[in-house]
Amino acid sequence: MKKKIVSGLMAMTMAAMSMGLTAFAADDVQVTIGKDQVDVNGTFSVTVDLASVPSSGLSSIDFAINYDADLVSISKVELDTVGKTGADSKEGDLGDTLFSWHDTGKQIVVVWATGLTDSQYWVKSSGAFLKITGTGKKEGTCALKGGAVDRAAYPGSSAKADVVFSAVGDPTKDYTASFTDGEVKIGAPVTTASPTPVTKWGDATCDGNVDVSDAVLVCRYAVSDANAKLTDTGRANADVTHDGEVDAADASRILECIARIISEADLANPPA
């Protein structure tokens, strides 16, 4: 990973040297970082979209996304549609150095740089440039703020790096960037209650038997008789139709069992 980052930085350094390290701001490239909402331990996914991309294209892109590692962990950063220009295959052995990302624990560092002078392989379209996935670690809102990478502008420089959106070989084609920050909201973990176990199918009264008293209790419960009380276990036992409800259909099936039309064993399975 470090080799990829160094290779990408070297490509941008060479481009900067060829331009005499002169920068002339032109149009703003709009960078919009997405938003997502997940539960604790849930997986989030946000895109980083580009807009106002110059029609002549971009051959070097270098920026960072600041985040709070206490709230989220970053799993993967990958190129999305507009970042897949075909430059990697055109560059041959150097293709795997085209794009790299690095997680510093505070920043997601993104480098996309090609030395190809044929602009058909540059980033030229607006749309989704990156997709970032990760995990929410604890409740809170993690801001995703775009900006410059926290490092030297180029190897040996005492100046800090700036955001880079540029076209190789032409000093008039350095572009400024405007960021719209994103966020990941992390909520409380979702807990699913375990279903109440059945002790005996049809035994709504929980007395160990299946008889008329069970059918009567289920009938009264089905018509919302305030005095017809079912415990959680009684409710689980009474749902002999296996539809998640306790109603007259369950009472009817319990009566079929009492009349020996069906067996108690049959109550354990949904009706045919």
URZI-V922891 format. One record per residue. N is the residue number from 0. RES is the residue in one letter. PSI is psi in radians with two decimals (999 if undefined). BURIAL is + if it has 24 or more other C-alpha atoms within 12 Angstrom, else -. D_CENTER is the distance of its C-alpha to the mean C-alpha in whole Angstrom. Layout:
BEGIN
n->(N	N)
res->(RES	RES)
psi->(PSI	PSI)
burial->(BURIAL	BURIAL)
d_center->(D_CENTER	D_CENTER)
END
This chain:
BEGIN
n->(0	1	2	3	4	5	6	7	8	9	10	11	12	13	14	15	16	17	18	19	20	21	22	23	24	25	26	27	28	29	30	31	32	33	34	35	36	37	38	39	40	41	42	43	44	45	46	47	48	49	50	51	52	53	54	55	56	57	58	59	60	61	62	63	64	65	66	67	68	69	70	71	72	73	74	75	76	77	78	79	80	81	82	83	84	85	86	87	88	89	90	91	92	93	94	95	96	97	98	99	100	101	102	103	104	105	106	107	108	109	110	111	112	113	114	115	116	117	118	119	120	121	122	123	124	125	126	127	128	129	130	131	132	133	134	135	136	137	138	139	140	141	142	143	144	145	146	147	148	149	150	151	152	153	154	155	156	157	158	159	160	161	162	163	164	165	166	167	168	169	170	171	172	173	174	175	176	177	178	179	180	181	182	183	184	185	186	187	188	189	190	191	192	193	194	195	196	197	198	199	200	201	202	203	204	205	206	207	208	209	210	211	212	213	214	215	216	217	218	219	220	221	222	223	224	225	226	227	228	229	230	231	232	233	234	235	236	237	238	239	240	241	242	243	244	245	246	247	248	249	250	251	252	253	254	255	256	257	258	259	260	261	262	263	264	265	266	267	268	269	270	271)
res->(M	K	K	K	I	V	S	G	L	M	A	M	T	M	A	A	M	S	M	G	L	T	A	F	A	A	D	D	V	Q	V	T	I	G	K	D	Q	V	D	V	N	G	T	F	S	V	T	V	D	L	A	S	V	P	S	S	G	L	S	S	I	D	F	A	I	N	Y	D	A	D	L	V	S	I	S	K	V	E	L	D	T	V	G	K	T	G	A	D	S	K	E	G	D	L	G	D	T	L	F	S	W	H	D	T	G	K	Q	I	V	V	V	W	A	T	G	L	T	D	S	Q	Y	W	V	K	S	S	G	A	F	L	K	I	T	G	T	G	K	K	E	G	T	C	A	L	K	G	G	A	V	D	R	A	A	Y	P	G	S	S	A	K	A	D	V	V	F	S	A	V	G	D	P	T	K	D	Y	T	A	S	F	T	D	G	E	V	K	I	G	A	P	V	T	T	A	S	P	T	P	V	T	K	W	G	D	A	T	C	D	G	N	V	D	V	S	D	A	V	L	V	C	R	Y	A	V	S	D	A	N	A	K	L	T	D	T	G	R	A	N	A	D	V	T	H	D	G	E	V	D	A	A	D	A	S	R	I	L	E	C	I	A	R	I	I	S	E	A	D	L	A	N	P	P	A)
psi->(-0.74	-0.66	-0.68	-0.76	-0.78	-0.76	-0.74	-0.75	-0.67	-0.72	-0.72	-0.59	-0.78	-0.68	-0.72	-0.72	-0.68	-0.37	0.11	0.37	0.51	2.34	2.31	1.93	2.36	-2.17	2.75	2.34	2.21	2.18	2.02	2.10	2.33	-3.12	2.67	2.87	2.20	2.93	2.87	2.33	0.06	2.76	2.23	2.81	2.17	2.60	2.72	1.97	2.52	2.51	2.88	0.61	2.25	2.48	-0.45	-0.36	2.94	2.28	-0.28	2.23	2.25	1.96	-3.14	2.78	2.05	2.45	2.98	1.89	-0.25	-0.41	-0.61	2.73	2.52	2.20	-0.76	2.50	2.17	2.68	2.43	-2.85	-0.95	-0.24	-0.21	1.46	-0.15	0.00	-0.55	-0.77	-0.58	-0.56	-0.11	-2.15	-0.41	0.04	-0.57	-0.06	-0.05	-0.84	2.37	2.71	2.68	2.38	1.97	-0.11	-0.24	-0.48	2.54	1.96	2.21	2.23	2.15	2.01	2.31	2.52	0.01	2.34	-0.18	1.89	-0.18	-0.29	0.16	2.95	2.03	-0.06	2.67	2.64	-2.80	2.07	-0.74	2.74	2.22	2.24	2.67	-2.90	2.38	2.26	-0.65	2.90	2.44	-3.08	2.05	1.96	2.48	1.77	2.15	2.61	-2.86	2.69	2.46	1.38	3.10	2.67	-0.69	2.81	2.21	-0.12	2.54	-0.18	2.61	2.63	2.66	2.91	2.37	2.10	1.79	2.96	2.19	2.41	0.00	1.89	-0.25	-0.03	0.78	2.32	2.46	2.90	2.49	2.22	2.37	1.98	2.68	-2.93	2.78	2.09	2.24	2.08	-3.12	2.58	2.50	2.18	2.34	2.11	2.42	2.44	2.56	2.24	2.58	2.29	-0.60	2.05	2.27	-0.26	1.31	-0.54	-0.17	0.67	0.10	-0.05	2.78	1.89	-2.97	-0.58	-0.57	-0.77	-0.71	-0.79	-0.72	-0.70	-0.82	-0.69	-0.65	-0.49	0.29	0.63	2.10	-0.41	-0.02	1.73	2.24	2.27	2.96	-0.71	-0.71	-0.67	-0.71	-0.75	-0.60	-0.31	1.19	-0.10	-0.14	0.70	0.13	0.01	2.70	1.95	-2.92	-0.52	-0.61	-0.74	-0.73	-0.70	-0.61	-0.70	-0.66	-0.63	-0.75	-0.65	0.03	0.43	-0.65	2.87	2.92	-0.59	-0.57	-0.48	-0.38	-0.16	2.62	2.61	2.56	999)
burial->(-	-	-	+	+	-	+	+	+	+	+	+	+	-	+	+	-	-	-	-	-	-	+	-	-	-	-	-	+	+	+	+	+	+	+	+	+	+	+	+	-	+	+	+	+	+	+	+	+	+	+	+	+	+	-	+	+	+	+	+	+	+	+	+	+	+	+	+	+	-	+	+	+	+	-	+	+	+	+	-	-	+	+	+	+	+	+	+	-	-	-	-	-	-	+	+	+	+	+	+	+	+	+	-	-	+	+	+	+	+	+	+	+	+	+	+	-	-	+	-	+	+	+	+	+	+	+	+	+	+	+	+	+	+	+	+	+	+	-	-	+	+	+	+	+	+	+	+	+	+	-	-	+	+	-	-	-	-	-	-	+	+	+	+	+	+	+	+	+	+	-	-	+	+	+	+	+	+	+	+	+	+	+	+	+	+	+	-	-	-	-	-	-	-	-	-	-	+	-	+	+	+	+	+	+	+	-	-	-	+	+	-	+	+	+	+	+	+	+	-	+	+	-	-	-	-	-	-	-	+	-	-	+	+	+	+	+	+	+	+	+	+	-	-	-	+	+	+	+	+	+	+	+	+	+	+	+	+	-	-	-	-	-	+	-	-	+	+	-	-	-	-)
d_center->(23	26	28	25	25	29	29	27	29	32	32	31	34	36	35	36	39	40	40	42	39	39	37	37	35	34	32	28	25	22	19	16	13	10	9	7	8	8	11	12	11	8	5	2	3	6	9	13	16	19	22	26	26	30	31	33	29	28	28	27	24	23	21	19	16	17	15	16	16	17	14	11	11	10	10	10	11	13	15	14	17	20	19	21	24	26	27	26	29	31	31	32	32	30	28	25	26	25	21	20	18	18	17	20	19	19	18	16	19	19	22	23	26	29	33	33	36	35	33	31	29	28	25	26	24	22	18	15	16	13	9	8	5	6	7	9	13	15	15	16	14	13	15	14	17	18	22	24	24	26	28	32	32	33	35	38	37	37	35	32	29	28	26	27	27	30	32	34	38	38	38	38	35	33	30	29	25	24	21	19	16	13	11	9	11	11	14	16	15	16	19	21	25	27	29	33	35	38	41	43	42	44	45	44	47	46	49	49	51	50	53	54	52	49	49	51	48	45	47	48	44	43	46	44	47	47	49	47	44	42	40	37	38	41	38	37	40	41	38	40	39	35	34	32	35	39	41	45	43	43	46	48	46	48	51	51	50	53	55	55	53	50	50	48	46	45	43	40	39	38	41	42)
END
